Amino acid sequence: MAEVVLARVGKVYPDGTRAVGDLNLNIADGEFLVLVGPSGCGKTTALRMVAGLEEISEGTVSVGGKVVNRVPSRDRDVAMVFQSYALYPHLSVRQNIGFGLTLRKLPKAEIRKRVDEAAQTLGLEEYLDRRPRNLSGGQRQRVAMGRAIVREPQAFLMDEPLSNLDAKLRVQMRAEIARIQRDLGVTTIYVTHDQTEAMTLGHRVAVMKKGELQQVAPPQELYDRPANLFVAGFIGSPAMNLLRGELSGAEDDLRLNVGGQELRVGAGVLEQRPALREYIGRSVAVGVRPEDMEDASLAEATDGSRFTSTAELVESMGSDVMVHFTIEAGAVVTEDTKELARDAGSDVLGELETPHTVVVARFSPRTEVKVGDAVEVSVDTTRLHFFDLDTSAAIWDLPSEPAEEPAAETPAETPAETPEAAPEDETAAPTGDETGDEAGDEAKEEDK
């Protein structure tokens, strides 16, 4: 186990493309940190720089107090679990799990002991003599994790390990990964594009956009106090509704006009967000989470805490009902919301530059609202979020601070080492279609 520190880390490719810029993270010994963001945000590149699979253009990466920029990946004492299982189809489960230890020429008794312990942890005892082709997707992923566990590394690096599994298996494996990390206490950096995985697994979650860190915080803090519009719109499912509104009135009677409908903002909101006083008389971006709205016929709703509209789509989920309706308020158009729209696959201009906004509310399953019905929506105005339209920053009490301060002191750099020539078998990679993966290169890198 070890602390992992990224200090002002950047990655620039030869053609000038910047994948990661000025990334500062301090992952504590035993911590489970999740890197999350849309495709192309730089999260996997950052992970591969820690693993030694990508050259670091700027800054330093240290593992266990030693700078490893020039240390070969095999000597960094980290274990990587890839998106594809990267198993050797001609080897048994036992041989796959112990393959890296065999290459290191550990005693057979020690290899067997570690493999048996890992198999017990992962529930693979009865599958040790099977080949990968005879395993399910979840079992194959557990074998890949077992190969990482037996190495007893200082840190686990996981690159979207669950994305190839179906929804039910993902939920099961998510719980398994959380349990294993808790039991082993190994520092873990986990990359995913799925914010549900990020929120349920991580001790802290780091949100990235276009190679830059937007915010790093415990999951509940990300949800309750997003630093900007991008984090607000990315964290939460369904996503936070974002609308343009205008604040008016006095501090003791503050009102918010959203598309001609007026909400009364309670004094408690100003206490939580003192800087909001500076925005009276100005337009702001307003965020309302679906779960902070309810069918007014089922909730105590007073004047100044309701939206009225017509239900355009009603989706019954069993435990709750998603109701879609339109508010005649302009959408919030910033670089952050454009990036969110692109990630959702929307036509950015067509979806955002309209005089109205579709809002999604999460109603109780007891609601009787049907498509086409007039609907009154109770809004919890104490849970409203406010953002500056120019900077996209959340409006609280002080300007947003950097998401993560760089380490005060950078450990001395470890000299470059020239690895010995690898045994011929070490560079062998799984071939053929028995595992259903094109995983040769990844298995080769992981076993290093």
N, C-alpha and C positions, 0 to 999 in steps of 0.2 A: 504494500500500500504506500501511496506517496501523494504529495501535493503536486498538481500540474499548474504551471503558470504560463500564460501567453501575454507577453509584454510588447505592445505596439506592433503586432504581427501583421504583415501584409503579403499579398501574393499578386505579382504582375507577370503575365505571360509574355513571351518574346514579341508578340504582335502588339503589345501595349495594353491588352485587356486586363483590367484590374478586377480580380475575383474577390479579394478580401482587402480591407483597408483599416489600419490602425485598430486592430482587435485586441482588447485588453480583458483578460479573464483570469481569475484566481480560483481554481477548483480545489477545495480543501481535501485533505486526506480522508478517504472514505465517503466523499460526497458523490451523489448521483446528479450530474448536471445534464440537462437536455438542451441541445441546439435545435431550434425550430424556425421555420420560415418557408416561403414559397420556393418553387423550383428555381435554381439559378441564383439563390441568395448568398452562396458561398459557404454554407454550413458543412458540406462534405469536404470541400477543399480545406477548410480549417482543420477538420478531423484528420485528413490525410497528411497535413503538415505536422501534426502531433505524432502521427505514426511513423513519419519519415518516408512516406510514399510520394510526397510532393516537396520540392525544394522551397525553402522559405526565402522570400525576396527581401523582407524587411522585418526588423524586430527579433525577438528571441522566444524560444520555447524551452521551458525547463521542466524536468521530471525528477521528483525526489531531490530537489535542490541543485541539480546539475543542468546546465545549458546543453541541449542535445541537437542544436542546429546542424552540426557537422558529424553527428554520430549516426552510423548506419542503422537502418530500421531494426535489424536483427539484434542489435545491442542496446536498444532503448528499454527493454524489459516491459513492453506493453503488448497486449494481445488484442487482435482485431477480429470482430465478427461482422461478416459482410451481408449485404442484402441477399445475394444468392448463397446457397449453403456451402459451396466450394468443397464438396466431399469427393474422396477418391472412390469411384464406383467399383473398383476391383478389390477393395479392402473391406473387411468387416467393420462394424461399429466400433468394436474394441480397438482395432488397428487404426481406424481413422482418429479416434480420440487420442491415442497414444503416439501418433505419428511423429509429432514434433519432438517428443521426449526420446523416441528411438533415434532420431537424427542426432540428438545431443549425447547419445551413447550413455544414458542413465542406466543403472542396473535394472535388470528385468523385474526384480522383486519390487523396486520403487515404482516402476512404470505401472505394474499391475495394481499396486496399492492406490496410486493416484487415480487410475482409470476407474477402479471399483468405487472409490469415494465419489468421483464425479458422476458416475452412473447412478449411484444411490441418490445423490442430490437432485438429479434431473429425472429420476424415475425411468431409467433406461436399462435396468439390470437384465430384464428378460429379452432385450433386443441386442445384446452385445455380440452375438454370433451372426446377426443378420447383415445383409448387404444393403446399401442405401436404397436400391430400387424396391426393396420390400418394406420401406418405411413411409409413413404419411409425411406431409409437409411439415407439420408441427414437430414430429419426431426427428426429422432431418435437421431442423433448426436447433433442436436441443443437442444433437450430436455436434454441430458446429460450435455451440456454446461450450460443450464439454471439452472440446479441443483447446479452447481458450482457457478454461478453468484449470486444467491439469498443469498448465505452465506456471501457475501461481505468480502472475505478473504483478507489477506495481499498479497497473491501470488497465481497465477494459475500455476498448474503443468500439462502439457499435454503430454501424452505418445502415440505418433503416432495416433492421433485421426481420421485421414482421410484415413488410410490404407485400411479400409474395404469398401470404396466407389469407384464407378467407376470413370474413368478419368474425365468425364464432371462434376460430382458432386464434385470431389476433387478441381477442379479449382474454382467452385462456393463457396464452403465452405472455401477455402483458403482466398478468398476475404472477406468473412463474419468474419472469425476469426481476420483478420487484422483490419477490421473496428471496431469490438467490443472491441478489446484490445486498440485501439486508443481512442475510446470514453470513456472507463472506466478508462484508465490509470493505470491498475493494473500490477504490476511486473509479468512477465510471463516467465516460462522456458518451452520450447517446444522441444520434442524429435522426431526426424524423421530419416529415412534412405534415404529419397528422397532429393537430394541436390537442386532440383528446389524449393521445399517447403522452404528449409532453406534459399535460396538466396532471395526469394520473401517476406518472412515473417519477418525475423529477423532484429532488429536494429544492432545486432552483431551476428556472427555465430562462434561457437566453434567446431572445427573439432577434432574428437578423433580417435585413432587407438590403438588397443590392450590395452585399459584401460588408455592410456596416452593422454594428451592434446597436439595436434600438433601445432595449431594456433588458436587464437581468434581475430577477427577483423570484421569491417563492411563488408558486402557482396562484394562490389566493390573492396575493398582492397585485399580480399582473391583471387579474380579473377585476379587482376593486379599484385599483389606482393605475390604469394604463398611462404611460408617459406621453403618448401621442396618438394621433388618429390611426396610424398604421397598427400599433399594438392593440388599440381598442377594437378595431375591425377584424383583426386576425384571431384574437383570443375570444372564444365563446362560440357555442353552436346551439341554435342559429346565431349568426353574427349580430353584433350590435347594430341597431338602426341609427343612421346618421342623417340629420336634417339641418337645414339652415333655420335659425331663429333669431329673434331680436329681444334683448332685455330692455325693460322700461320700468318706470315707477321709482319708488324710494326703497331704502334698505329695509324698512319695516313692512313694505308692501311691494315686493319685487315680483314682476310678472314677466312671463316669457311668451312671446307671440310666435306661433309656429303655423304658417300657412293660414292665417286668419283665425286660428283657434288659440285661446289664451289659457295658459297654465299659471297657477300661482306658485312661486318658488318660496319655500319656507325659510325662516330665519336660520334654521339648522344648516342649510346648504351654504349660506354665507359664512357661518362659523367654520365650516370645513374648508371653504374655498374663499379666503379673504380677498384674493386678487380679483374675484368676480366683480367686486364693487367698481373696478376700473372699466368694466365693460358695459355698464348701464348706459343705454342709448346707442349701443353698437350691435352689429350682427355677430353672432357666434355660431360655431358648429355645436349641435346638441346631439348627445348620444343617449339612446334609450334601449336597454336590453329587453329582449322579448319576454323574459321571465319577470320583468318589473311592470308588466301590464296584465290586466285581467278583465274578464267580462264584467262590466259594471253592475249587472244584475246579480252577480254573485259576490261582489265586494262592496265595502263601504266606500263610496266615492262621493266626494263633496264637489261643489262648484269650484272650478279652477284646477281640477285634477282629472279631466276627462278629454278624450278625443271622440269625435263623432264621425262616422264614415259608413261605408257599405262593404260588407264582406265579399271579397272577390274570389277567394279560394279558402277552403276549409280542409285541413289535413288532420284526420284523427290518428293519433299515434298510440292510443290505448291509455297510456298514463297521462297524456295531455293532448291538447288540440291546438294546432298551429293555424292561426287566422291571419290572412293577408288582406290588407286594406290600403287605400290610398289617402295620403295627406297632401293638400295643395301647397306644399312647401318645396322650394328648390333643393335639389340634392347638394351635398357637400362635394365640391370639386377642388381637390388639391393633388399634389404629387402622390401623397400617401393613399388617397382613395382611388386614384387611377391605378396604382400598383395593386391594390386589393381587387379592383375590378378585373385587371389582367389575370391575376392569379385564379379568379373564379371563372375565367373564360368568357367574360362579358365584352360586348362592344363598348369600349370605354366612353366614347363621345355619346353614343346612342343611349347608354344606360344612365349616364351622369348628368348630361346637359339637358334636362327636362324640367318643366315648371312644377312637377309633382314627384312624389317619392312613394314607392311601395313600402309599407311597414309590415313587419311580421310580429305578431304577439302570441305568447304562449298562454293559452287559456286552460282552465280546469276541465277535466273530462265531463264535468256536470253541465257544461254549457250546452245550450240548445241552438246556438247560432248556426244558420245554414247559408249557403252561397246566395247572394242577392239580398240578404236581410240587412236592414239598418242596424248598425251596431254602435253601442256606447262602450268605450274602452277606458277603464280606470287605470290611471298612471300613478305610480309611486314617485311623486316629485322629489322625494328625499334621495332618490337613487339616480337622478339625472347626472349625466356627464357633460362637461363643457370644454371646448377646445378653441384655441385661437385660429381663425381662418387663414391668417398669413403664415404663421410658423408651424401649424398643426400640433403645437404643444398643448398638453392638458393645462387647464387653468386651475391652479391650486393657490399656494401662498408665496412660493418663491420660484424663480426660473428653474427649469429642469436641470439637474446636475448630470454629469456624464454617467452613463450606465455602469461603468466599472473603472475604477482608478487603476492605472498601471502600477505594477509592483514597485515599491520604494527602492528596493535593491535587487539588482539582477545577479544571480549566482555566476561565479566564474565559469567561463566556457570550457567545456571538456574538449581536449584536443581531438582532431579527427583521427579515426582509427581505420586501419585497412583490414577488412575482414579476411579471414583465411578462405581459401577456395572451398566452396561448398561441396559436399559429397554429391555424386551424380544424382542420387535419388532425391536430394533436397529440391532440385529444380524441376522434378517431375510434377506434372499437374494432372488433375482428373481430366480424362478425355472421354469421348463417347457421350451417349445420350442417357445413360442409366439413371442419372440423378435429375435429368431435365434441366440442367444448368450449363451455361457456358462459363464455367468458373475456374478455368485453368490458371489464369494470371492471379486471381484473387487467392486461390489456395496456396499458390507459390509465395505470395507476399505474406499471407497470414502465418505460414509455417516458418518463415524467417524469423 
